[in-house]
């Protein structure tokens, strides 16, 4: 597998992101990056981003969790952020991303009693890990995400997004992030989202991910996702649904999660107002407080 590694100088002077990068090998020399905040002996809360962002997305959420005495761990998926980037889009598969992330969290970091927070692809990966390794999981937070099996059609806006990513001669990462936000991102923040990708050769991950979402019942990832649903519906772990009120892509998943997953019972599930798909940008403090309150209360 041929990979690229973004030069460190691309990440200089990131606004509001003072966290020291850490790395671990997850497969055959493939290096995965993450950052931490909060006490080392605090309960671990793993923050998983989606397409086409990286751990920078959680910079303010991490501060809220650390202030509550929790150990916040924000991961860069393979192909994103400071993690290694396979050059060939075919090297990216749903199963590989699940395994790479599992290897980081459970093998390299040896985490136990983990609260998994997933947004966008972070949920598609995190929910699979939670279902397949429940003994390591304490709680789950789903924020603007889901676990598609291909049995329910995706919204038209998602198909337009997929086509735009696949066909764009130059993939404008910062523009994609801005399109998923209600707030106007500053030039410095937009530059931070572009930082992991010096040129188009680094963007195989963002290019590949939309095509990995199961959209037909016969998709290669559909059986594993159906099996995960079978576990999650009866798993005795607290499960918080924390969606924004303005996400046209995943908004329809919130009621499905609430009525299907037993771990949601008896909890107050917030609707985070005035936020779009990337609620970590639009309502960072509110999301952080909701996660912290959920962890400390359960």
C-alpha positions, 0 to 999 in steps of 0.5 A, spaced: 500 500 500 502 506 497 501 512 502 502 519 503 504 523 510 502 530 510 508 534 512 508 537 519 509 544 517 502 544 514 499 544 521 503 550 524 499 555 528 492 551 527 487 556 531 484 553 537 487 547 537 494 546 541 493 539 542 500 535 541 499 530 536 500 522 538 501 516 533 500 509 533 501 503 528 495 500 526 497 495 520 503 494 517 506 500 518 500 504 517 500 510 522 494 513 525 494 520 529 490 522 535 490 528 540 488 528 547 485 533 552 483 532 560 486 527 565 489 521 563 485 517 568 479 520 566 473 516 563 475 516 556 471 519 551 473 517 543 471 523 538 470 520 531 469 525 525 467 524 518 467 526 511 471 530 509 474 533 516 479 531 522 480 531 529 480 539 528 473 539 528 472 537 535 477 542 538 472 546 542 468 539 544 475 537 547 475 543 552 468 542 555 470 534 556 476 536 559 473 541 564 468 536 566 474 531 568 474 526 562 479 524 557 477 526 550 481 522 545 479 525 538 482 521 532 484 522 525 481 517 521 486 513 516 486 518 510 485 524 514 488 529 518 495 527 521 494 520 519 497 516 513 493 517 507 493 511 502 494 514 495 489 509 491 482 510 493 481 502 492 485 501 499 479 504 502 474 500 504 468 500 510 471 494 513 478 496 513 476 503 516 472 499 522 478 495 523 484 500 523 480 504 528 478 498 532 486 497 532 487 504 535 482 504 540 482 497 543 489 494 541 494 500 541 491 505 546 488 499 550 481 503 552 476 500 556 469 503 558 469 507 552 464 512 551 464 512 543 462 519 540 460 518 532 458 524 527 457 522 520 462 517 518 465 517 525 458 514 527 458 509 521 465 506 524 464 507 531 457 504 531 460 498 528 466 498 533 461 498 539 456 493 536 462 488 535 466 489 541 461 491 546 465 489 552 469 495 551 464 500 551 460 504 556 456 509 552 454 511 545 453 518 542 450 518 535 450 525 533 448 527 526 450 520 523 447 513 522 448 506 520 445 505 513 444 498 511 442 499 504 434 497 505 432 505 506 434 510 500 438 515 502 436 522 501 437 526 494 441 531 497 446 525 499 446 523 492 448 530 490 454 530 495 456 524 493 456 525 485 460 532 487 465 529 491 466 523 485 466 528 479 470 534 482 476 536 478 479 539 484 476 537 491 475 543 495 475 540 502 474 547 506 468 549 501 465 542 503 465 543 510 462 550 510 457 547 506 455 543 512 455 549 517 450 554 519 456 559 521 461 562 517 467 559 518 473 564 518 479 564 513 484 561 518 479 555 520 477 553 513 485 553 512 485 548 517 480 543 514 485 544 508 491 543 511 491 535 511 491 535 503 497 539 500 494 537 493 489 532 490 494 526 491 492 526 498 485 526 497 483 519 496 480 518 503 475 524 502 474 522 495 472 514 497 468 515 503 461 517 499 462 511 495 463 506 501 456 508 504 451 502 503 446 504 499 443 498 496 441 491 500 447 487 496 452 492 498 458 488 501 458 492 508 450 491 508 450 484 512 455 487 517 451 493 518 445 489 519 448 484 524 450 491 528 443 493 528 441 486 531 446 487 537 445 495 538 437 494 539 438 490 545 445 492 548 444 494 555 449 501 554 446 508 555 445 511 548 444 518 547 441 521 540 444 528 540 442 531 533 442 538 530 435 541 528 438 543 521 441 537 518 438 534 511 443 528 510 442 525 517 436 528 520 431 522 518 436 517 522 434 520 529 427 518 530 429 511 527 435 510 533 430 513 538 425 508 537 430 502 535 435 502 540 433 500 547 439 504 550 436 510 549 430 509 553 429 513 559 434 519 557 433 526 555 435 526 548 437 534 546 436 537 539 441 542 538 438 548 535 441 552 530 446 547 527 447 544 521 451 537 519 457 539 522 454 541 529 461 541 532 462 547 529 455 551 529 454 549 537 461 546 539 460 548 547 452 545 547 454 539 544 460 538 549 456 540 555 451 535 553 456 529 552 459 531 558 453 531 562 451 524 559 457 521 561 457 524 568 450 522 569 450 515 567 
